Amino acid sequence: MATSAKRKETRLVARTSSEIQEIIQRAADYSGATVSQFLIDSAMEKARNVIERTETLNLSMAGADALFNALENPPKASAKLLKAAKRYKETVNVLNH
């Protein structure tokens, strides 16, 4: 028996002033989209930008050099770090790997 995949859709509702509604409607008309399409496209573009800014590490060349240097030449583990690692392993019951 064939099963059909049902697309789950939700509704987004926003209350706004009539001035904002008119501006959005005008922009949607200019772009050839419905207000819903325009809002979804605009929201998705903004959401992707926010996610990209949040999840992307941006470094200057000096910062990149410092990062690579630290990765290639890590400092020796301090006694405090070794103690914390031991306590962590004992707490989560991790075997030495």
MMTF fields as JSON, N, C-alpha, C and O atoms, coordinates in Angstrom:
{
  "mmtfVersion": "1.0.0",
  "mmtfProducer": "UNKNOWN",
  "numBonds": 387,
  "numAtoms": 388,
  "numGroups": 97,
  "numChains": 1,
  "numModels": 1,
  "chainsPerModel": [1],
  "groupsPerChain": [97],
  "chainIdList": ["A"],
  "bondAtomList": [4, 2, 8, 6, 12, 10, 16, 14, 20, 18, 24, 22, 28, 26, 32, 30, 36, 34, 40, 38, 44, 42, 48, 46, 52, 50, 56, 54, 60, 58, 64, 62, 68, 66, 72, 70, 76, 74, 80, 78, 84, 82, 88, 86, 92, 90, 96, 94, 100, 98, 104, 102, 108, 106, 112, 110, 116, 114, 120, 118, 124, 122, 128, 126, 132, 130, 136, 134, 140, 138, 144, 142, 148, 146, 152, 150, 156, 154, 160, 158, 164, 162, 168, 166, 172, 170, 176, 174, 180, 178, 184, 182, 188, 186, 192, 190, 196, 194, 200, 198, 204, 202, 208, 206, 212, 210, 216, 214, 220, 218, 224, 222, 228, 226, 232, 230, 236, 234, 240, 238, 244, 242, 248, 246, 252, 250, 256, 254, 260, 258, 264, 262, 268, 266, 272, 270, 276, 274, 280, 278, 284, 282, 288, 286, 292, 290, 296, 294, 300, 298, 304, 302, 308, 306, 312, 310, 316, 314, 320, 318, 324, 322, 328, 326, 332, 330, 336, 334, 340, 338, 344, 342, 348, 346, 352, 350, 356, 354, 360, 358, 364, 362, 368, 366, 372, 370, 376, 374, 380, 378, 384, 382],
  "bondOrderList": [1, 1, 1, 1, 1, 1, 1, 1, 1, 1, 1, 1, 1, 1, 1, 1, 1, 1, 1, 1, 1, 1, 1, 1, 1, 1, 1, 1, 1, 1, 1, 1, 1, 1, 1, 1, 1, 1, 1, 1, 1, 1, 1, 1, 1, 1, 1, 1, 1, 1, 1, 1, 1, 1, 1, 1, 1, 1, 1, 1, 1, 1, 1, 1, 1, 1, 1, 1, 1, 1, 1, 1, 1, 1, 1, 1, 1, 1, 1, 1, 1, 1, 1, 1, 1, 1, 1, 1, 1, 1, 1, 1, 1, 1, 1, 1],
  "groupList": [{"groupName": "MET", "atomNameList": ["N", "CA", "C", "O"], "elementList": ["N", "C", "C", "O"], "formalChargeList": [0, 0, 0, 0], "bondAtomList": [1, 0, 2, 1, 3, 2], "bondOrderList": [1, 1, 2], "singleLetterCode": "M", "chemCompType": "L-PEPTIDE LINKING"}, {"groupName": "ALA", "atomNameList": ["N", "CA", "C", "O"], "elementList": ["N", "C", "C", "O"], "formalChargeList": [0, 0, 0, 0], "bondAtomList": [1, 0, 2, 1, 3, 2], "bondOrderList": [1, 1, 2], "singleLetterCode": "A", "chemCompType": "L-PEPTIDE LINKING"}, {"groupName": "THR", "atomNameList": ["N", "CA", "C", "O"], "elementList": ["N", "C", "C", "O"], "formalChargeList": [0, 0, 0, 0], "bondAtomList": [1, 0, 2, 1, 3, 2], "bondOrderList": [1, 1, 2], "singleLetterCode": "T", "chemCompType": "L-PEPTIDE LINKING"}, {"groupName": "SER", "atomNameList": ["N", "CA", "C", "O"], "elementList": ["N", "C", "C", "O"], "formalChargeList": [0, 0, 0, 0], "bondAtomList": [1, 0, 2, 1, 3, 2], "bondOrderList": [1, 1, 2], "singleLetterCode": "S", "chemCompType": "L-PEPTIDE LINKING"}, {"groupName": "LYS", "atomNameList": ["N", "CA", "C", "O"], "elementList": ["N", "C", "C", "O"], "formalChargeList": [0, 0, 0, 0], "bondAtomList": [1, 0, 2, 1, 3, 2], "bondOrderList": [1, 1, 2], "singleLetterCode": "K", "chemCompType": "L-PEPTIDE LINKING"}, {"groupName": "ARG", "atomNameList": ["N", "CA", "C", "O"], "elementList": ["N", "C", "C", "O"], "formalChargeList": [0, 0, 0, 0], "bondAtomList": [1, 0, 2, 1, 3, 2], "bondOrderList": [1, 1, 2], "singleLetterCode": "R", "chemCompType": "L-PEPTIDE LINKING"}, {"groupName": "GLU", "atomNameList": ["N", "CA", "C", "O"], "elementList": ["N", "C", "C", "O"], "formalChargeList": [0, 0, 0, 0], "bondAtomList": [1, 0, 2, 1, 3, 2], "bondOrderList": [1, 1, 2], "singleLetterCode": "E", "chemCompType": "L-PEPTIDE LINKING"}, {"groupName": "LEU", "atomNameList": ["N", "CA", "C", "O"], "elementList": ["N", "C", "C", "O"], "formalChargeList": [0, 0, 0, 0], "bondAtomList": [1, 0, 2, 1, 3, 2], "bondOrderList": [1, 1, 2], "singleLetterCode": "L", "chemCompType": "L-PEPTIDE LINKING"}, {"groupName": "VAL", "atomNameList": ["N", "CA", "C", "O"], "elementList": ["N", "C", "C", "O"], "formalChargeList": [0, 0, 0, 0], "bondAtomList": [1, 0, 2, 1, 3, 2], "bondOrderList": [1, 1, 2], "singleLetterCode": "V", "chemCompType": "L-PEPTIDE LINKING"}, {"groupName": "ILE", "atomNameList": ["N", "CA", "C", "O"], "elementList": ["N", "C", "C", "O"], "formalChargeList": [0, 0, 0, 0], "bondAtomList": [1, 0, 2, 1, 3, 2], "bondOrderList": [1, 1, 2], "singleLetterCode": "I", "chemCompType": "L-PEPTIDE LINKING"}, {"groupName": "GLN", "atomNameList": ["N", "CA", "C", "O"], "elementList": ["N", "C", "C", "O"], "formalChargeList": [0, 0, 0, 0], "bondAtomList": [1, 0, 2, 1, 3, 2], "bondOrderList": [1, 1, 2], "singleLetterCode": "Q", "chemCompType": "L-PEPTIDE LINKING"}, {"groupName": "ASP", "atomNameList": ["N", "CA", "C", "O"], "elementList": ["N", "C", "C", "O"], "formalChargeList": [0, 0, 0, 0], "bondAtomList": [1, 0, 2, 1, 3, 2], "bondOrderList": [1, 1, 2], "singleLetterCode": "D", "chemCompType": "L-PEPTIDE LINKING"}, {"groupName": "TYR", "atomNameList": ["N", "CA", "C", "O"], "elementList": ["N", "C", "C", "O"], "formalChargeList": [0, 0, 0, 0], "bondAtomList": [1, 0, 2, 1, 3, 2], "bondOrderList": [1, 1, 2], "singleLetterCode": "Y", "chemCompType": "L-PEPTIDE LINKING"}, {"groupName": "GLY", "atomNameList": ["N", "CA", "C", "O"], "elementList": ["N", "C", "C", "O"], "formalChargeList": [0, 0, 0, 0], "bondAtomList": [1, 0, 2, 1, 3, 2], "bondOrderList": [1, 1, 2], "singleLetterCode": "G", "chemCompType": "PEPTIDE LINKING"}, {"groupName": "PHE", "atomNameList": ["N", "CA", "C", "O"], "elementList": ["N", "C", "C", "O"], "formalChargeList": [0, 0, 0, 0], "bondAtomList": [1, 0, 2, 1, 3, 2], "bondOrderList": [1, 1, 2], "singleLetterCode": "F", "chemCompType": "L-PEPTIDE LINKING"}, {"groupName": "ASN", "atomNameList": ["N", "CA", "C", "O"], "elementList": ["N", "C", "C", "O"], "formalChargeList": [0, 0, 0, 0], "bondAtomList": [1, 0, 2, 1, 3, 2], "bondOrderList": [1, 1, 2], "singleLetterCode": "N", "chemCompType": "L-PEPTIDE LINKING"}, {"groupName": "PRO", "atomNameList": ["N", "CA", "C", "O"], "elementList": ["N", "C", "C", "O"], "formalChargeList": [0, 0, 0, 0], "bondAtomList": [1, 0, 2, 1, 3, 2], "bondOrderList": [1, 1, 2], "singleLetterCode": "P", "chemCompType": "L-PEPTIDE LINKING"}, {"groupName": "HIS", "atomNameList": ["N", "CA", "C", "O"], "elementList": ["N", "C", "C", "O"], "formalChargeList": [0, 0, 0, 0], "bondAtomList": [1, 0, 2, 1, 3, 2], "bondOrderList": [1, 1, 2], "singleLetterCode": "H", "chemCompType": "L-PEPTIDE LINKING"}],
  "groupTypeList": [0, 1, 2, 3, 1, 4, 5, 4, 6, 2, 5, 7, 8, 1, 5, 2, 3, 3, 6, 9, 10, 6, 9, 9, 10, 5, 1, 1, 11, 12, 3, 13, 1, 2, 8, 3, 10, 14, 7, 9, 11, 3, 1, 0, 6, 4, 1, 5, 15, 8, 9, 6, 5, 2, 6, 2, 7, 15, 7, 3, 0, 1, 13, 1, 11, 1, 7, 14, 15, 1, 7, 6, 15, 16, 16, 4, 1, 3, 1, 4, 7, 7, 4, 1, 1, 4, 5, 12, 4, 6, 2, 8, 15, 8, 7, 15, 17],
  "groupIdList": [1, 2, 3, 4, 5, 6, 7, 8, 9, 10, 11, 12, 13, 14, 15, 16, 17, 18, 19, 20, 21, 22, 23, 24, 25, 26, 27, 28, 29, 30, 31, 32, 33, 34, 35, 36, 37, 38, 39, 40, 41, 42, 43, 44, 45, 46, 47, 48, 49, 50, 51, 52, 53, 54, 55, 56, 57, 58, 59, 60, 61, 62, 63, 64, 65, 66, 67, 68, 69, 70, 71, 72, 73, 74, 75, 76, 77, 78, 79, 80, 81, 82, 83, 84, 85, 86, 87, 88, 89, 90, 91, 92, 93, 94, 95, 96, 97],
  "secStructList": [7, 7, 7, 7, 7, 7, 7, 7, 7, 7, 7, 7, 7, 7, 7, 7, 7, 2, 2, 2, 2, 2, 2, 2, 2, 2, 2, 2, 2, 2, 2, 6, 7, 7, 2, 2, 2, 2, 2, 2, 2, 2, 2, 2, 2, 2, 2, 2, 2, 2, 2, 2, 2, 2, 2, 7, 7, 7, 7, 7, 2, 2, 2, 2, 2, 2, 2, 2, 2, 2, 2, 2, 1, 7, 7, 7, 7, 7, 2, 2, 2, 2, 2, 2, 2, 2, 2, 2, 2, 2, 2, 2, 6, 7, 7, 7, 7],
  "xCoordList": [0.851, 0.0, 0.891, 1.783, 0.654, 1.475, 1.083, -0.096, 2.085, 1.811, 2.187, 3.2, 1.378, 1.687, 2.265, 1.732, 3.363, 4.001, 3.19, 2.986, 2.739, 1.972, 2.922, 3.737, 2.813, 3.649, 3.008, 1.85, 3.774, 3.259, 3.513, 4.662, 2.49, 2.62, 2.088, 1.136, 2.718, 2.263, 1.996, 2.458, 1.273, 0.913, 1.707, 1.833, 2.239, 2.901, 1.949, 1.393, 1.77, 0.871, 1.643, 2.365, 1.482, 2.142, 1.15, 0.48, 1.067, 0.223, 1.12, 2.211, 0.647, 1.447, 0.533, -0.68, 1.132, 0.347, -0.02, 0.596, -1.018, -1.429, -0.33, -0.206, 0.469, 1.571, 2.606, 3.068, 2.962, 3.921, 3.324, 4.015, 2.054, 1.378, 1.415, 1.652, 1.186, 1.191, 2.59, 2.733, 3.607, 4.981, 5.325, 5.889, 4.988, 5.274, 4.489, 5.028, 3.243, 2.425, 3.032, 3.104, 3.464, 4.065, 5.349, 5.57, 6.186, 7.419, 7.126, 7.795, 6.132, 5.737, 5.251, 5.608, 4.44, 3.943, 5.102, 5.128, 6.055, 7.207, 8.033, 8.582, 8.115, 8.915, 8.129, 8.693, 6.841, 6.025, 5.644, 5.357, 5.641, 5.316, 4.073, 3.672, 3.479, 2.395, 3.021, 4.228, 2.209, 2.726, 3.317, 4.385, 2.638, 3.154, 4.501, 5.437, 4.605, 5.877, 6.974, 8.097, 6.639, 7.609, 8.099, 9.297, 7.168, 7.533, 8.387, 9.376, 8.012, 8.779, 10.177, 11.161, 10.275, 11.581, 12.453, 13.635, 11.865, 12.616, 13.051, 14.189, 12.145, 12.465, 13.541, 14.441, 13.462, 14.466, 15.839, 16.852, 15.877, 17.153, 17.773, 18.966, 16.955, 17.434, 17.877, 18.914, 17.092, 17.424, 18.749, 19.581, 18.95, 20.217, 21.392, 22.453, 21.207, 22.28, 22.621, 23.795, 21.605, 21.833, 22.543, 23.488, 22.095, 22.713, 24.161, 25.053, 24.396, 25.759, 26.681, 27.807, 26.205, 27.021, 27.311, 28.405, 26.339, 26.486, 27.389, 28.17, 27.281, 27.986, 29.32, 30.031, 29.667, 30.907, 31.953, 31.674, 33.142, 34.25, 35.002, 35.525, 35.059, 35.784, 37.044, 36.988, 38.185, 39.453, 40.202, 40.109, 40.936, 41.882, 43.062, 43.156, 43.944, 45.125, 45.966, 46.509, 46.074, 46.832, 46.156, 46.826, 44.842, 44.095, 44.224, 44.37, 44.17, 44.324, 45.719, 45.882, 46.722, 48.098, 48.244, 48.888, 47.645, 47.723, 47.016, 47.504, 45.87, 45.13, 45.954, 46.115, 46.478, 47.269, 48.532, 48.936, 49.144, 50.33, 49.987, 50.74, 48.848, 48.439, 48.106, 48.367, 47.53, 47.213, 48.477, 48.578, 49.442, 50.679, 51.648, 52.441, 51.583, 52.49, 51.699, 51.812, 50.907, 50.076, 50.938, 51.993, 50.482, 51.241, 51.136, 50.194, 52.101, 52.06, 50.878, 50.532, 50.28, 49.138, 49.617, 50.601, 48.904, 49.241, 48.711, 47.887, 49.195, 48.732, 47.229, 46.518, 46.761, 45.334, 44.501, 43.447, 44.973, 44.27, 44.277, 43.249, 45.418, 45.507, 44.58, 43.943, 44.505, 43.619, 42.157, 41.365, 41.805, 40.43, 40.088, 38.969, 41.033, 40.803, 40.597, 39.718, 41.402, 41.263, 39.901, 39.219, 39.513, 38.215, 37.076, 36.095, 37.208, 36.184, 36.06, 34.954, 37.201, 37.189, 36.558, 35.792, 36.878, 36.304, 34.799, 34.031, 34.398, 32.986, 32.133, 31.041, 32.611, 31.802, 32.17, 31.628, 33.11, 33.495, 34.007, 33.571, 34.936, 35.525, 36.85, 37.669, 37.033, 38.3, 39.375, 39.073, 40.625, 41.73, 41.799, 41.952, 41.685, 41.768, 42.853, 43.099],
  "yCoordList": [-1.18, 0.0, 1.236, 1.364, 2.121, 3.322, 4.343, 4.56, 4.948, 6.005, 7.332, 7.445, 8.311, 9.639, 10.483, 10.532, 11.146, 12.011, 13.292, 13.998, 13.577, 14.804, 15.902, 15.721, 17.022, 18.164, 18.896, 19.31, 19.04, 19.723, 21.208, 21.63, 21.981, 23.418, 24.1, 23.638, 25.201, 26.001, 27.41, 27.81, 28.128, 29.497, 30.471, 30.308, 31.484, 32.579, 33.766, 34.097, 34.39, 35.539, 36.705, 36.549, 37.856, 39.052, 40.207, 40.447, 40.898, 42.095, 43.301, 43.384, 44.231, 45.41, 46.582, 46.428, 47.728, 48.914, 48.867, 48.145, 49.638, 49.665, 50.274, 49.918, 51.189, 51.791, 50.732, 50.686, 49.894, 48.822, 47.834, 47.366, 47.514, 46.594, 47.141, 46.392, 48.422, 49.034, 48.983, 48.711, 49.243, 49.202, 47.784, 47.585, 46.812, 45.415, 45.011, 44.346, 45.401, 45.078, 45.683, 45.025, 46.936, 47.6, 46.895, 46.688, 46.531, 45.82, 44.447, 44.03, 43.754, 42.455, 42.624, 41.838, 43.647, 43.915, 44.18, 43.645, 45.0, 45.316, 44.068, 43.949, 43.152, 41.947, 40.837, 39.799, 41.049, 40.049, 38.868, 37.784, 39.071, 37.995, 38.362, 39.525, 37.361, 37.639, 38.164, 38.041, 38.738, 39.222, 38.058, 38.194, 36.924, 35.752, 35.31, 35.066, 35.205, 34.804, 35.811, 35.433, 37.084, 38.139, 38.072, 38.179, 37.894, 37.823, 36.595, 36.687, 35.451, 34.23, 34.362, 34.017, 34.861, 35.036, 35.999, 35.737, 37.108, 38.102, 37.543, 37.742, 36.846, 36.264, 35.198, 35.12, 34.376, 33.331, 33.936, 33.445, 34.979, 35.64, 36.201, 36.034, 36.858, 37.426, 36.305, 36.417, 35.234, 34.115, 33.48, 33.186, 33.267, 32.686, 33.599, 33.122, 34.897, 35.849, 35.801, 35.791, 35.771, 35.717, 34.424, 34.44, 33.307, 32.01, 32.005, 31.557, 32.497, 32.52, 33.383, 32.985, 34.565, 35.445, 34.789, 34.935, 34.074, 33.459, 32.229, 31.994, 31.451, 30.179, 30.238, 29.235, 31.379, 31.51, 32.227, 33.25, 31.68, 32.288, 33.175, 32.693, 34.456, 35.395, 35.837, 36.33, 35.656, 36.031, 36.984, 36.899, 37.88, 38.688, 37.778, 36.672, 38.222, 37.423, 37.195, 36.108, 38.21, 38.055, 37.027, 36.204, 37.081, 36.121, 34.709, 33.755, 34.575, 33.258, 32.711, 31.531, 33.574, 33.145, 32.674, 31.659, 33.414, 33.04, 31.71, 30.882, 31.5, 30.245, 29.078, 28.069, 29.212, 28.124, 27.86, 26.709, 28.907, 28.743, 27.971, 27.094, 28.302, 27.607, 26.144, 25.273, 25.874, 24.488, 23.689, 22.516, 24.331, 23.644, 23.532, 22.593, 24.474, 24.492, 24.697, 25.741, 23.709, 23.9, 24.015, 23.389, 24.818, 24.928, 23.628, 22.857, 23.394, 22.205, 22.328, 23.414, 21.183, 21.166, 21.498, 20.942, 22.408, 22.788, 21.728, 20.891, 21.782, 20.844, 20.994, 20.01, 22.226, 22.491, 21.846, 21.268, 21.946, 21.343, 19.826, 19.187, 19.242, 17.786, 17.287, 16.243, 18.029, 17.665, 17.723, 16.84, 18.775, 18.914, 17.788, 17.275, 17.396, 16.316, 14.995, 14.211, 14.749, 13.524, 13.479, 12.455, 14.61, 14.69, 14.465, 13.793, 15.022, 14.842, 13.362, 12.827, 12.706, 11.299, 10.449, 9.528, 10.754, 9.988, 10.244, 9.345, 11.473, 11.818, 11.165, 10.675, 11.152, 10.598, 9.155, 8.556, 8.595, 7.204, 6.888, 5.932, 7.711, 7.515, 6.77, 7.1, 5.755, 5.037, 5.898, 6.748, 5.68, 6.448, 6.118, 4.961, 7.149, 6.975, 7.835, 7.847],
  "zCoordList": [0.0, 0.0, 0.0, 0.838, -0.917, -1.044, 0.022, 0.304, 0.588, 1.561, 0.934, 0.244, 1.178, 0.642, 1.757, 2.866, 1.443, 2.435, 2.54, 1.551, 3.729, 3.949, 4.371, 5.276, 3.721, 4.064, 5.23, 5.172, 6.263, 7.438, 7.286, 7.154, 7.303, 7.165, 8.408, 9.038, 8.745, 9.869, 9.378, 8.309, 10.141, 9.772, 10.615, 11.828, 9.958, 10.655, 10.617, 9.57, 11.746, 11.826, 12.427, 13.412, 11.828, 12.364, 12.345, 11.341, 13.433, 13.49, 13.287, 13.852, 12.478, 12.185, 11.845, 11.7, 11.724, 11.369, 9.886, 9.103, 9.524, 8.117, 7.249, 6.077, 7.808, 7.046, 6.666, 5.526, 7.618, 7.337, 6.35, 5.446, 6.512, 5.586, 4.164, 3.216, 4.013, 2.677, 2.056, 0.864, 2.857, 2.343, 1.897, 0.82, 2.719, 2.376, 1.132, 0.246, 1.062, -0.112, -1.379, -2.417, -1.286, -2.434, -2.879, -4.072, -1.914, -2.234, -2.845, -3.79, -2.305, -2.864, -4.298, -5.175, -4.533, -5.886, -6.843, -7.952, -6.419, -7.258, -7.585, -8.681, -6.637, -6.858, -7.547, -7.894, -7.746, -8.428, -7.558, -8.066, -6.264, -5.325, -4.535, -4.477, -3.937, -3.007, -1.718, -1.513, -0.866, 0.412, 1.202, 1.798, 1.21, 1.937, 1.38, 2.142, 0.061, -0.554, -0.22, 0.112, -0.311, -0.035, 1.411, 1.671, 2.346, 3.76, 4.055, 4.781, 3.498, 3.729, 3.134, 3.788, 1.894, 1.262, 2.067, 2.291, 2.498, 3.267, 4.616, 5.039, 5.287, 6.595, 6.46, 7.297, 5.417, 5.214, 4.92, 5.418, 4.127, 3.83, 5.11, 5.359, 5.905, 7.172, 8.124, 8.777, 8.198, 9.08, 8.677, 9.535, 7.386, 6.919, 7.261, 7.662, 7.104, 7.432, 8.92, 9.292, 9.76, 11.208, 11.583, 12.372, 11.025, 11.319, 10.836, 11.556, 9.632, 9.097, 9.957, 10.255, 10.356, 11.201, 12.542, 13.086, 13.068, 14.382, 14.336, 15.257, 13.273, 13.214, 12.477, 12.415, 11.924, 11.168, 12.01, 12.635, 12.016, 12.736, 11.759, 10.753, 12.046, 11.207, 11.928, 13.055, 11.266, 11.867, 10.955, 9.731, 11.564, 10.805, 10.478, 11.012, 9.624, 9.308, 10.565, 10.761, 11.409, 12.652, 13.557, 14.181, 13.623, 14.435, 13.894, 14.658, 12.559, 11.931, 12.196, 12.507, 12.072, 12.35, 13.792, 14.057, 14.724, 16.138, 16.383, 17.152, 15.734, 15.891, 15.366, 16.053, 14.149, 13.57, 14.388, 14.556, 14.889, 15.722, 16.995, 17.418, 17.604, 18.826, 18.543, 19.373, 17.368, 17.014, 16.715, 17.075, 16.053, 15.697, 16.872, 16.941, 17.778, 18.932, 20.22, 20.863, 20.59, 21.787, 23.041, 23.138, 23.998, 25.244, 26.033, 25.853, 26.9, 27.755, 28.718, 29.183, 28.992, 29.906, 31.315, 31.802, 31.951, 33.327, 34.284, 33.917, 35.498, 36.533, 36.754, 36.958, 36.712, 36.918, 35.798, 36.065, 34.551, 33.421, 33.531, 33.305, 33.874, 34.025, 35.13, 34.986, 36.226, 37.337, 36.886, 37.214, 36.127, 35.635, 34.659, 34.685, 33.796, 32.843, 33.581, 33.221, 34.606, 35.395, 36.081, 36.066, 36.686, 37.358, 36.362, 36.679, 35.169, 34.128, 33.759, 33.679, 33.534, 33.134, 34.231, 33.947, 35.468, 36.58, 36.701, 37.044, 36.417, 36.548, 35.475, 35.764, 34.259, 33.16, 32.841, 31.912, 33.631, 33.496, 32.094, 31.453, 31.641, 30.319, 30.487, 31.346, 29.638, 29.657, 29.01, 28.172, 29.396, 28.771, 27.287, 26.894, 26.483, 25.023, 24.494, 23.288]
}
